[in-house]
């Protein structure tokens, strides 16, 4: 046991003229005690010892302070409740105490009790206290299961023991919250808590206490055991048959690991912090002894260990609560078994093995479990005893098992079943069967990627992707993604799509190109499972190319016929396009649901339709740029004429426009902008108009005004200051020096701007700024998001010449930050560069923007001096510490 510092010496106490003079002494005692525990933590002393020692130190202080403030009167007691009552105290834990008082005693000692609580705060204890009589305890507990839970943990510290025991008896299960009602309330409370945290243990910044699989789940087990079974310790669950010894050890080891993390978090932050924020993850990884590997950062290793721990705790929680349900709610009357086949039966709506030796005698039944759940939707799940047996027999899934035709057939039947695929695969993963059956999958279980783009671990992301794919095929959800639902009806074999989803990220963290490595894994698996060579090649191709469509849509100019032709040639035929489109949408939504928006959806749809047209036309007949522009102009004139416009006036106006205007806009956009320009007299300029939601999925802001050097920089800064995310920028200058600029924007919540007042605010601000003709930039006052500060993303800029369109392509990778586009715009102004178009893509905290630029005379930038100037200015503004070095290169 760790040493507890000695109490405040009696001589010091006697020398103090009043209790307030003892505050520095007690503060020092608590500080010295914590510092001693921190040293022991660094020396590897078990965290259970440290948590208990901190509790004992606090007990000692409270007992002394209690006596010095109120003495030892009858009818008054001090109790520790909640986590402190369990003696689970961490460095910055709240100190929950109950002052139990007879009403008359409370009235007589009201002032000393108030001084006591103030004194505790003054010496540095974060006290949560209540003063109640026995009757008030009963009343409060009856109305609030959380109060009841706290009182269950009550531990007498000082005062009237008989009064304390009266309270314990009055709030017992025979008086308040019988064990059935308590169990029901606590399970509902747990479900609500899980839902608050997204029903996943795999959050990027998890709460180690409240998340599924966290410390609260272990406490939940303890509370139920204490209320119904009068269990003083978790080990009593072993003696009562609810746990076997290895499961108990796993439970305690998981708790200890989370305790170590919590202890270290409180020490690191100096406050009660239970969230593993990005601010702390890298520091914690170093403290826990992890170091960067060739293919895996220290922080990723640390977090993978955490995620695997909470996954195991989550499994144990599920199993124990089911056993508790049978014992508490069903009184172990689970009904007679209903046979399903020779190996399985249903009991009380749950699937169970017909005898304990099923998996030993017939190992393939380890997969049959999940197939039966799919084909018997009336089953609510798997009985806890069968879950335990699955876990005990997972080692039987070896090479011989995987080579067994019965196992292969069962796995493929699971993928081909008309329902329950997602649930089955999730259970396979939760019980460890998926990683055992597909060995490469084990590497991605609990594997996180230290960025803001991937918000789930790789296995959780994979299962979310499969859920999205399944949802496309369910008629009830057809309105969510109509095109995806329609395309899914044309898919020849859905299992091919599911296998591509299952394997698309399976090689993450193994070094090399995960797409190519995963493609080889997928090919081997498909051939082993009897897929034809054609289908196997299709799965492998989808895995290898699963990023192709999203990268093309977000980083290339898909209004360029040559881009569409090149993409169509890589895809090759319609069936591949259908498969790839569905996989891409499902993957994007499962990577970061909060960043999925109407803009990305529209980009992928546009690329799909354009590629489909190219495939129908024939790859040997690419569409010429001139043909495309002529088609768009004819359709735009027809639209203008429909609204009373003059086609000849369109022709005269368009003579002043570059071909880029027609290439990069749809006929609808061309017609809308043309009508606005023709209907606006010169004296009414500048013209600013907003369309709330366009076919591109964003809000379109159109500006027509006299061109000037700082226009792009000021406009983008102002839009940023107004809280808008710029998804696309199209900038053009006419032959008579008029700016025709279009921005596709979303609000910061990822939705188009629909509110009329908000649109008028935006239009008014832009119009006022354009009329002011102000020079210089606009300072963006928004601060860098907290999360972004923990990702040291290096600024990189590269250039390529797009000869076909006579322009230069500048690609910029850097840390996302407020005012970034305005900074880039000022660079272009400084270097006398014209911006023609921009593709804006943010991947987590990293910007991956593409700018299509020309020299002032609208020719490609070929001069090395101009490129060097541009590069130097970019680094100087965005990465000043490295700017000189980069610029010199």
Secondary structure, DSSP 8 states (H G I E B T S, - for coil): ---------HHHHHH-SSGGGGHHHHHHHHHHHHHHHHHHHHTT--HHHHHHHHHHHHHHHHHHHHHHHH-S-TTEEEEE-HHHHTT---TT--EEEEEEE-HHHHHHTHHHHHHHHHHHHHTT--EEEEEE-HHHHHHHHHH-HHHHHHHHT-EEEEE-HHHHHHHHHHTSTTTSS-HHHHHHHHHHHHHHHHHHTTT-S--TT-BTTTSTTSHHHHHHHHHHHHHHH--SSTTHHHHTTSS-HHHHHHHHHHHHHHHHHHHHHHHHHSS---B--HHHHHHHHHHTT----SSS-HHHHHHHHHHHHHHHHHHHHHHHHHHHHHHHTSTT-----EE-SSSEEEETTEEEESSTTHHHH-TTHHHHHHHHHHH-TT--EE-HHHHHHHHHTGGG-SHHHHH-HHHHHHHHHHHHSSS-HHHHHHHHHHTTHHHHHSHHHHTTTT---SSSS--S-HHHHHHHHHHHHHHHT-GGGTTTSHHHHHHHTT-S-HHHHHHHHHHTTTTTTSSS-HHHHHHHHHHHHHHHTT--HHHHHHHHHHHHTTTHHHHHHHHS-TTSHHHHHHHHHHH-SHHHHHHHHHHHHHHHHHH-GGG--HHHHHHHHHHHHHHHHHHHH-TTS---HHHHHHHHHHHHHHHHHHTT--HHHHHHHHTTS-HHHHHSS-HHHHHHHHHHHHHS-GGG-SEEEEESS-TTSSEEEEEEEE--TTHHHHHHHHHHHTTEEEEEEEEEE-TTSEEEEEEEEEETTSS----HHHHHHHHHHHHHHHHHT--S---------GGGGG-----EEEEEEETTTTEEEEEEEEE--TTHHHHHHHHHHHTT-EEEEEE--EETTEEEEEEEEE-TTS-----HHHHHHHHHHHHHHH-HHHHHHHHH-
